[in-house]
Amino acid sequence: MTMTVEKRRNARHRVLKGGTIEFGGAAIDCTIRNLSPSGAAIEVENQTGIPDHFTLVVPGDGLHMPCHVAWRRALRLGLTFD
């Protein structure tokens, strides 16, 4: 039996929310798949042009979170809030 070790500081909660990646005057829509006080996982249609540092905006919650990319896989990104 293989056990995974959780490395996150806070447990993430599954969500399905619309968000926006904002950087340098540009904005890219994304879907937030899970969220915690310290980070999130998001899905995008295409990772091309998404920088390593940006602001994640969640309009429904009034959040503007500066963050950086911790990992990238296919169309999903793991974020750590700065």
Secondary structure, DSSP 8 states (H G I E B T S, - for coil): --------SS--EEEEEEEEEEETTEEEEEEEEEEETTEEEEE-S--TT--SEEEEEEGGGTEEEEEEEEEEETTEEEEEE-
